Amino acid sequence: MVKIRLRRTGAKKKPTYRVVVADARSPRDGRFIEIIGHYNPRTSPVTVKLHEDRALYWLSVGAQPTDIVQKLMTNTGTMDKLVQVKAGTSIEDVLNQEDEIEETEDTVVADPIPEVASDTPDLAETVAASIEIDEADEADEAEVVPEEAVEQVAE
């Protein structure tokens, strides 16, 4: 049986993984048929890169993904494309359909930023007002010194 699974790479305590197609009897980091992507759990957000055309090919000919790889493929949308391939659409058509969607999303123009209400204070005015308040507070604190303390210092 052919499996799509993770193969550990990277230094000690710094794992990164390759998504590989391998015989189920071969060891985890041993012999494999093809590398179809990589997965890095240490980045924020997690990095997953898959060659979708190869993944769809192997899934369509009967390769079984492990649980973790299946979750990764679900999150990237590859499993949704597999449903379309199993329904009879060719792999190329499914991948081209995705490219067309991305092109139309790029051409959509976002709404302009709405005008800020004129009765809201300007940032410069707000900062200037807060500086004046701070200076007034400092002046009030300086005047609060009791007269008895001043007379004791004078003696």
N, C-alpha and C positions, 0 to 999 in steps of 0.2 A: 504494500500500500504506500502511496506517495502522500507525504504530509507537507503542509506549509507551516513552518515553525520558526522560532527565534534561535539564533546562534549567538552566544555571548562573545563579545570582543571587548577590548579596552583593558586598562591597567587594573591592578588590584584595588578593590573597593571603588572603582570608577567605571561601572559597566555601561557599555553601549551594545546594541544588538543589531544583527543583520537579519532580515526576513529572508529565509531561504526555502527552497523546495528541495526536500530530501527524502530518501527512503526511510520508512518508519523504523527499520532495524538498525540504521547507522547511529553512532553516538551523537549527542547534542552538538558538540563542537567538531564533529568529524566530517566525513564525506557528505557532500551535497551535490545537487544537480545544477541549481541555478540560484543566484542572488537576485531577488526581486525588490529589495528595498532595505531601509534601515530605520531604526527606532532608538531615540535617545531619551530616556526617562529623566535625566538629570537637568534638562533645560526647563525653563519656565516660560511659556507653556511647553509641554512635551513635544518633541520633534518626531514626526512620522513622515517618511518619504517612501512612496510605493510607485513602482512602475505598473500602473493600472492595467496596461494592455497585457503584460505578462501574467499578472495576478489573475485577470479574467480568463486568460487562456488556460492556465493550470486548473483553476476552479471548474471551468467548463469541461475539462477532460477527466475530472474525477478526483483531483487532489483535495485532501481534507485539511482545513486549517485547524490549528489548536485553538483552545478557548481564548487565549490572550490575543492571538493573531486575528481571530474572528472579531473580537471587540475593536481592535485597531482598524480593521477593514470596515466595520460598521460605522465607526466615527468618521472615517475619511469618505464614506459614501460608496465604496467599492462593492459592498454587498447589495446595495440598491441597483447598481448597474448590472450585477450578476443576474438579478431577477429579469431584467430586460433582455439579457443575452439568452437566458433559458426560455424566454417567451418567443424567441425566434429572430430577434434583431442581431445583426452581426456586431462583433466587437468594435470594428472601425466606426460603424454608424453610431454606436453608443458614445464612443469617445469624441466623435465629431459633434454630436449633439451637445455635449458638455462645453466644447469650445465655442459654439454658437451662443450658448447662454451667457458665457463670460463676456463675449464681445458686446452683446446687447446690454449687459449690466454696465459696461464701461461707458456706453454712449448716453446713458440716462443722466440728465442734468439735475442736480439737487436743487431744492428750493433755496432762494437767497436767504441770508440771515435776516430775521425780522428786525425792523427798526426798534431802537431802544426808546422807551418813553421819555419825553423831554422833561418831565417833572422829576426824574431820578437825578440825584446829584452826580456830578462828574467825579472821576476818581481823584483828580488833582484837588478839587474842592474838599473831598472827604479827608484826604491826607492832611491838607492844610488845617482843617478844623480839628483833627485829632492832635496835631502838633500844638495848636493854641491851647487846647484843653490840658495837655501834658504840662506846658509851661505855666499855666494858671495853677495847676495842682502843686507844682514845685514852689511857686511863689507863696501859696497858702501854707505849705508845710514850713517854709522859712519864717513866716510871721507867727507861728504857733508857739514859739519859744517863750516860756514863762518869764516874767520880769524878775521873779525871785532868783532864778538861776543866773540871770545877768548881773544882779546885785552881788551875789556870792562870788562870781568870777572877778568883779571889779574890786572887792575887798582884798 
